[in-house]
């Protein structure tokens, strides 16, 4: 009887065995990965890698849990699938350094959470990813100096904070960098000298606040530095008015200026 013998080189045989082993390993790993997704252990705690979807089946977030505590990288998504927040979590879930994004992919804010409370330096950007404000927080409350910016990067405002309340001088600036207003706060209430300037550097209005009320003499000037009128207040009530120059317009910028809220 004629026998046909196939002689495979040993190195080819090893290659075939190796490839088969790799395929089996990958299949096992894939099966293991599917079985280990969104795991809740016997104690009811989340473990391992999780993916959470909304009612429409769209991915809301993905990340890793250890004993029900998020750890490492977590990504949150907008309904359109773009990244909303990137969070790097450490210290047993107590610290989270984050980057927030607009739906167009541009950075919206950067900062840190300490035990789920804002802490440290936070920076905020507009939808063109231009820095518009930054602030310092401690235990979720503003501290030190916060700054707002024009789109060209120049400072538009400086605000002093203490324990979450305005405390100290608050300055606003024109786009050319010259001062626009100077106000003083104490425990979040206007208290102290107040000065408002024209863009040419001349004083427009000067006076004093006492616990959020006009107090004492308030002087108004023209843009040429001439005295326009003098108003005298007591506990917020006008008790005397002297007109030196009849104004062309009665409209004057308010010295008490509303500060725009920081974006969340």
C-alpha positions as CSV (number, residue, x, y, z in Angstrom):
1,X,0.0,0.0,0.0
2,X,1.2,3.5,-0.9
3,X,1.7,5.7,2.1
4,X,1.7,9.5,1.7
5,X,3.7,11.2,4.4
6,X,3.5,14.9,5.0
7,X,6.6,16.4,6.4
8,X,5.9,19.7,8.2
9,X,9.0,21.6,9.4
10,X,9.0,21.7,13.1
11,X,9.1,25.5,13.2
12,X,5.9,25.7,11.2
13,X,4.2,23.3,13.5
14,X,5.1,25.5,16.5
15,X,3.7,28.5,14.7
16,X,0.4,26.8,14.2
17,X,0.2,25.7,17.8
18,X,1.1,29.2,18.9
19,X,-1.5,30.9,16.7
20,X,-4.2,28.5,17.9
21,X,-3.2,29.2,21.5
22,X,-3.5,33.0,20.9
23,X,-6.9,32.7,19.4
24,X,-8.1,30.6,22.4
25,X,-6.6,33.2,24.8
26,X,-8.3,36.1,23.0
27,X,-11.6,34.4,23.0
28,X,-11.3,33.7,26.7
29,X,-10.3,37.3,27.4
30,X,-13.2,38.6,25.4
31,X,-15.6,36.4,27.2
32,X,-14.1,37.3,30.5
33,X,-14.3,41.0,29.7
34,X,-18.0,40.8,28.8
35,X,-18.7,38.8,32.0
36,X,-16.8,41.3,34.2
37,X,-18.6,44.5,32.9
38,X,-21.0,46.2,35.3
39,X,-20.3,43.7,38.1
40,X,-21.9,44.0,41.5
41,X,-20.3,41.7,44.1
42,X,-22.0,39.6,46.8
43,X,-22.0,42.6,49.1
44,X,-23.8,44.8,46.6
45,X,-20.8,46.9,45.7
46,X,-19.8,47.9,42.2
47,X,-16.5,46.3,41.0
48,X,-14.4,46.7,37.9
49,X,-15.2,48.4,34.7
50,X,-18.7,50.0,34.3
51,X,-20.6,51.5,31.4
52,X,-23.9,53.3,32.2
53,X,-26.5,54.0,29.6
54,X,-29.6,56.2,29.6
55,X,-33.1,55.2,28.7
56,X,-32.4,55.7,25.0
57,X,-29.4,53.4,25.1
58,X,-26.9,56.2,24.9
59,X,-23.7,56.0,27.0
60,X,-23.7,58.3,30.0
61,X,-20.4,57.4,31.6
62,X,-17.7,54.8,31.8
63,X,-15.1,54.1,34.4
64,X,-13.7,51.7,37.1
65,X,-15.0,51.0,40.5
66,X,-13.3,49.4,43.5
67,X,-15.6,48.4,46.4
68,X,-18.2,50.9,45.1
69,X,-15.7,53.7,44.9
70,X,-14.8,55.3,41.5
71,X,-11.1,55.2,40.8
72,X,-8.9,56.2,37.9
73,X,-10.3,57.7,34.7
74,X,-14.0,58.4,34.4
75,X,-15.6,59.8,31.2
76,X,-19.1,61.4,31.1
77,X,-20.8,62.0,27.8
78,X,-23.4,64.3,26.2
79,X,-26.4,62.7,24.5
80,X,-24.7,63.2,21.2
81,X,-21.8,61.1,22.3
82,X,-19.2,63.8,22.7
83,X,-17.2,63.9,25.9
84,X,-18.7,66.1,28.6
85,X,-16.3,65.6,31.5
86,X,-13.0,63.8,32.0
87,X,-12.3,63.0,35.6
88,X,-9.2,61.5,37.1
89,X,-10.0,60.1,40.5
90,X,-7.5,59.3,43.3
91,X,-7.1,59.0,47.0
92,X,-9.9,56.4,47.5
93,X,-12.4,58.6,45.6
94,X,-11.7,61.8,47.6
95,X,-9.8,63.7,44.9
96,X,-11.0,64.3,41.4
97,X,-9.2,66.4,38.9
98,X,-11.5,67.2,36.0
99,X,-11.8,68.8,32.6
100,X,-15.3,69.9,31.5
101,X,-16.1,70.3,27.8
102,X,-18.7,72.1,25.7
103,X,-20.7,69.9,23.3
104,X,-18.4,71.3,20.5
105,X,-15.4,69.7,22.1
106,X,-13.9,72.9,23.5
107,X,-12.7,73.0,27.1
108,X,-15.3,74.6,29.4
109,X,-13.7,74.4,32.8
110,X,-10.8,72.8,34.7
111,X,-10.5,72.3,38.4
112,X,-10.5,69.9,41.3
113,X,-13.1,68.3,43.6
114,X,-12.1,67.4,47.1
115,X,-14.7,65.1,48.7
116,X,-17.2,66.2,46.0
117,X,-16.7,69.9,46.8
118,X,-14.9,72.4,44.6
119,X,-11.4,73.1,45.9
120,X,-8.3,74.9,44.7
121,X,-7.9,76.9,41.4
122,X,-10.8,76.7,38.9
123,X,-10.6,78.2,35.4
124,X,-13.5,78.8,33.1
125,X,-13.5,79.3,29.3
126,X,-16.0,80.4,26.7
127,X,-17.0,78.2,23.7
128,X,-13.9,79.3,21.8
129,X,-11.8,78.0,24.7
130,X,-10.7,81.4,25.7
131,X,-10.1,82.0,29.4
132,X,-12.8,84.2,30.8
133,X,-12.5,83.8,34.6
134,X,-10.5,82.0,37.3
135,X,-11.1,81.7,41.1
136,X,-9.7,80.1,44.2
137,X,-11.9,77.9,46.4
138,X,-11.5,76.3,49.8
139,X,-14.1,73.8,50.9
140,X,-16.4,75.0,48.1
141,X,-16.2,78.7,49.1
142,X,-14.3,81.4,47.2
143,X,-11.1,82.7,48.8
144,X,-8.4,85.2,47.9
145,X,-8.7,86.9,44.5
146,X,-10.9,85.9,41.5
147,X,-10.4,87.4,38.1
148,X,-12.5,87.9,35.0
149,X,-11.1,88.5,31.6
150,X,-11.9,90.1,28.3
151,X,-11.6,87.8,25.3
152,X,-8.2,89.4,24.4
153,X,-6.9,88.2,27.8
154,X,-6.8,91.5,29.6
155,X,-8.3,91.6,33.1
156,X,-11.8,93.0,33.3
157,X,-12.3,92.6,37.0
158,X,-10.6,91.6,40.3
159,X,-12.7,90.5,43.3
160,X,-11.4,89.8,46.8
161,X,-13.1,87.0,48.7
162,X,-13.1,85.7,52.2
163,X,-15.0,82.5,53.2
164,X,-17.2,82.8,50.2
165,X,-18.1,86.5,50.6
166,X,-16.7,89.6,48.9
167,X,-14.3,91.2,51.3
168,X,-11.9,94.0,50.4
169,X,-11.4,95.9,47.2
170,X,-13.3,95.0,44.0
171,X,-11.9,96.6,40.8
172,X,-13.2,96.7,37.3
173,X,-11.2,97.8,34.2
174,X,-11.8,99.2,30.8
175,X,-10.5,97.2,27.8
176,X,-7.4,99.3,27.6
177,X,-6.5,98.3,31.2
178,X,-7.3,101.6,32.9
179,X,-9.4,101.4,36.0
180,X,-13.2,101.7,35.7
181,X,-14.5,101.3,39.2
182,X,-13.1,100.7,42.7
183,X,-15.5,99.4,45.4
184,X,-14.9,98.0,48.9
185,X,-16.9,95.1,50.5
186,X,-17.1,93.8,54.0
187,X,-18.8,90.5,54.6
188,X,-20.4,90.7,51.1
189,X,-21.8,94.2,51.7
190,X,-20.6,97.4,50.1
191,X,-18.8,99.3,52.8
192,X,-16.2,102.0,52.3
193,X,-15.1,104.3,49.5
194,X,-16.5,104.0,46.0
195,X,-15.0,105.6,42.8
196,X,-16.2,105.4,39.2
197,X,-14.0,106.7,36.4
198,X,-14.4,107.9,32.8
199,X,-12.4,106.1,30.2
200,X,-10.0,109.1,30.0
201,X,-9.0,108.5,33.6
202,X,-11.0,111.3,35.1
203,X,-13.2,110.6,38.2
204,X,-16.9,110.4,37.3
205,X,-18.4,109.7,40.8
206,X,-16.8,109.4,44.2
207,X,-18.5,108.7,47.5
208,X,-18.8,106.3,50.4
209,X,-21.0,103.3,51.3
210,X,-21.9,102.3,54.8
211,X,-23.4,98.8,55.1
212,X,-24.7,99.0,51.5
213,X,-26.2,102.5,51.8
214,X,-25.0,105.8,50.4
215,X,-23.4,107.7,53.2
216,X,-21.9,111.2,53.5
217,X,-20.9,113.3,50.5
218,X,-21.1,112.0,46.9
219,X,-19.4,114.1,44.2
220,X,-20.2,113.9,40.5
221,X,-17.9,115.3,37.8
222,X,-17.9,115.9,34.1
223,X,-15.4,114.1,31.9
224,X,-13.3,117.2,32.0
225,X,-13.0,117.1,35.8
226,X,-15.5,119.8,36.6
227,X,-17.7,119.4,39.6
228,X,-21.2,118.7,38.3
229,X,-23.1,118.2,41.6
230,X,-22.8,117.3,45.2
231,X,-25.1,115.0,47.1
232,X,-25.2,114.4,50.8
233,X,-26.6,111.3,52.3
234,X,-27.4,110.0,55.7
235,X,-28.2,106.3,56.2
236,X,-29.1,106.0,52.5
237,X,-31.4,109.1,52.5
238,X,-30.6,112.1,50.4
239,X,-30.6,115.1,52.7
240,X,-28.9,117.8,50.5
241,X,-28.3,118.3,46.8
242,X,-26.3,121.0,45.1
243,X,-26.2,121.4,41.3
244,X,-23.2,123.2,39.8
245,X,-23.4,122.2,36.2
246,X,-26.7,121.1,34.6
247,X,-25.9,117.7,33.0
248,X,-26.6,117.1,29.4
249,X,-28.0,113.7,30.4
250,X,-29.3,112.5,33.7
251,X,-28.0,109.0,33.1
252,X,-25.0,108.1,35.1
253,X,-23.4,104.7,35.4
254,X,-24.3,103.0,38.6
255,X,-21.5,102.7,41.1
256,X,-23.0,99.5,42.5
257,X,-22.2,97.0,39.8
258,X,-23.6,93.5,39.5
259,X,-21.0,90.9,39.1
260,X,-21.7,88.2,36.5
261,X,-22.0,84.7,37.9
262,X,-19.2,82.1,37.2
263,X,-20.3,79.4,34.8
264,X,-21.1,76.1,36.5
